[in-house]
Amino acid sequence: MWKVIIRRVLLMIPQLFILSILVFFFAKLMPGDPFSGLIGPHTDPHEVEALRRAAGLYDPWWEQYLRWLGHAIHGNLGMSYNLHEPVTTVIGQRAVNTFWMSLLSVILTYLIAIPMSIVAARNEGKWQDQLWLTYNSITFGIPPYVFYLLIIFIFGYSLNWFPTGGTVSPNAMGTIPVFFSKIYHMILPAFSLAVFGTVGIFTYFRSG
């Protein structure tokens, strides 16, 4: 077992190295640079050039890559020039919401898929089974982004049952109201993720 784990970890090292090179070069191929947004009618071009030189944007590509890789290994992902905060701080703030939404989507996935699989398995060949098989086929065939937009339009805009943005209501005060407000804001995206998660689980449980 340990040999398998060590082998997979060793295989990940060159994969991560190649991935880091691709990320670096794709970022370099994007138009503009971090200082392009500073350019305006009243901006001194020489000041912008000085910032670019200070940031090492005119250094050889391999030197820029090694410097970027070294900073990334040490957890320094630079500054967000839009938010004026460290990138790690920006990611950390959003990672918490992402974690809870992912957890809620997993819970919803199993709450939907397991009963659905049991009903289909107990009624094999009947209308209940055909209903869930049709649901499975439709869900599998719809592009996720189309489904997400459809869910937002129906339940967010048309019926106005759920919020379409934000993470908590402005009028939520106190720990308990804030907690339930966050859950309420996460239901729509978590449900959208859960629907697609049910496809594989339904197939697995039904065939078992």
C-alpha positions in Angstrom: 0.0 0.0 0.0 2.8 2.4 1.0 4.6 1.6 -2.3 1.5 2.6 -4.3 1.1 5.8 -2.3 4.8 6.7 -2.8 4.7 5.9 -6.5 1.7 8.1 -7.0 3.2 10.9 -5.1 6.4 10.6 -7.2 4.3 10.6 -10.4 2.6 13.8 -9.2 5.8 15.7 -9.0 6.5 15.9 -12.8 2.8 16.4 -13.5 2.7 19.4 -11.1 5.9 20.7 -12.7 4.4 20.5 -16.2 1.2 22.0 -15.0 3.1 25.0 -13.4 4.8 25.6 -16.7 1.5 25.6 -18.6 -0.1 27.9 -16.1 2.8 30.3 -16.3 2.9 30.5 -20.1 -0.9 30.8 -20.4 -0.8 33.7 -18.0 2.0 35.3 -20.1 0.0 34.8 -23.3 -2.9 36.8 -21.9 -3.1 40.4 -23.3 -1.8 43.1 -21.0 -0.1 42.7 -17.7 -0.8 43.6 -14.0 0.0 47.2 -14.6 -2.0 47.7 -17.8 -5.0 48.7 -15.8 -3.1 51.7 -14.3 -2.7 53.3 -17.7 -5.0 56.3 -18.2 -5.1 59.8 -19.8 -3.3 61.3 -16.8 -0.8 58.4 -16.1 2.9 59.0 -16.6 4.0 56.1 -19.0 7.5 56.3 -17.4 6.0 55.4 -14.0 4.2 52.4 -15.4 7.4 51.3 -17.1 9.3 51.7 -13.8 6.8 49.5 -12.1 7.1 46.8 -14.8 10.9 46.8 -14.4 10.7 46.7 -10.7 8.4 43.7 -11.0 10.8 41.9 -13.3 8.5 41.8 -16.3 11.4 42.4 -18.6 13.6 39.7 -17.2 14.3 36.5 -19.2 11.2 34.2 -19.2 13.1 31.4 -17.3 14.1 33.8 -14.6 10.5 35.0 -14.3 9.3 31.4 -14.1 11.7 30.4 -11.4 10.9 33.4 -9.3 7.2 32.9 -9.7 7.6 29.1 -8.9 9.6 29.9 -5.8 7.1 32.4 -4.5 4.2 29.9 -5.2 6.0 27.1 -3.3 6.3 29.4 -0.3 2.6 30.3 -0.5 3.2 33.8 -2.0 0.8 34.1 -4.9 1.2 37.9 -5.2 -1.2 40.7 -4.9 -4.6 41.2 -6.5 -4.4 44.5 -8.2 -8.2 44.8 -8.4 -8.9 44.1 -4.7 -5.5 45.4 -3.4 -5.2 42.3 -1.2 -2.9 39.2 -1.2 -4.2 36.5 -3.5 -4.0 34.0 -0.7 -6.3 36.1 1.4 -8.8 36.4 -1.5 -8.7 32.7 -2.1 -9.0 31.9 1.6 -12.1 34.1 2.0 -13.8 32.3 -0.9 -12.5 28.8 0.0 -14.7 28.7 3.1 -17.9 29.4 1.2 -16.8 26.9 -1.5 -16.2 24.2 1.2 -19.6 24.6 2.8 -21.4 24.7 -0.6 -19.6 21.6 -1.7 -20.5 19.8 1.5 -24.2 20.8 1.1 -24.2 19.6 -2.5 -22.8 16.2 -1.5 -25.5 15.9 1.2 -28.2 16.8 -1.3 -26.7 14.4 -3.9 -27.1 11.4 -1.6 -30.4 12.5 -0.3 -31.7 12.6 -3.8 -29.8 9.7 -5.4 -30.2 6.9 -2.7 -34.0 7.0 -2.4 -34.3 7.4 -6.2 -32.1 4.3 -6.7 -34.1 2.3 -4.1 -37.4 3.1 -5.7 -36.1 2.4 -9.2 -34.5 -0.9 -8.1 -37.6 -2.1 -6.4 -39.8 -1.3 -9.4 -37.5 -2.4 -12.2 -39.3 -2.2 -15.5 -42.2 -0.3 -14.1 -43.1 3.4 -14.6 -41.1 4.5 -11.5 -38.0 2.9 -13.0 -38.6 4.4 -16.4 -39.2 7.8 -14.8 -35.8 7.8 -13.1 -34.1 6.4 -16.1 -35.5 9.3 -18.2 -34.4 11.7 -15.5 -30.9 10.2 -15.7 -30.7 10.4 -19.5 -31.9 14.0 -19.6 -29.6 15.1 -16.8 -26.7 13.3 -18.5 -27.4 15.0 -21.8 -27.9 18.6 -20.7 -24.7 20.7 -20.7 -24.1 21.8 -17.0 -23.9 25.5 -17.9 -27.3 25.4 -19.6 -28.9 23.7 -16.7 -27.3 26.2 -14.2 -28.6 29.2 -16.2 -32.1 27.5 -16.4 -32.2 26.9 -12.7 -31.2 30.5 -11.9 -33.8 31.8 -14.4 -36.7 29.7 -13.0 -36.1 29.7 -9.3 -34.1 32.9 -9.0 -35.7 35.4 -11.4 -39.1 34.0 -12.4 -40.3 32.5 -9.1 -37.9 34.6 -6.9 -37.6 31.7 -4.4 -33.9 31.9 -3.9 -31.3 34.7 -4.2 -29.1 34.8 -7.3 -26.1 36.4 -5.7 -24.3 37.1 -2.4 -23.7 34.8 0.5 -25.8 36.3 3.3 -28.7 38.7 3.6 -27.8 42.3 4.7 -30.5 42.2 7.4 -29.3 39.0 9.0 -28.0 39.8 12.4 -26.6 37.4 14.9 -25.0 33.9 14.6 -28.1 31.8 14.0 -29.8 34.2 11.4 -26.5 34.5 9.5 -26.0 30.7 9.5 -29.5 30.1 8.1 -29.1 33.0 5.6 -25.9 31.4 4.3 -27.6 28.0 3.9 -30.5 29.7 2.1 -28.1 31.4 -0.3 -26.3 28.1 -1.0 -29.3 26.0 -1.7 -29.7 27.0 -5.4 -26.0 26.4 -6.5 -25.7 23.3 -4.2 -28.9 21.8 -5.6 -27.6 22.5 -9.2 -24.4 20.6 -8.4 -26.2 17.8 -6.7 -28.5 17.1 -9.6 -25.5 16.3 -11.8 -23.9 14.3 -9.0 -26.9 12.0 -8.8 -26.3 10.6 -12.2 -23.3 8.5 -11.4 -24.6 7.5 -7.9 -28.0 6.5 -9.3 -26.4 4.3 -11.9 -24.0 2.7 -9.4 -26.7 1.9 -6.7 -29.3 0.7 -9.3 -26.9 -1.7 -10.9 -25.8 -2.9 -7.5 
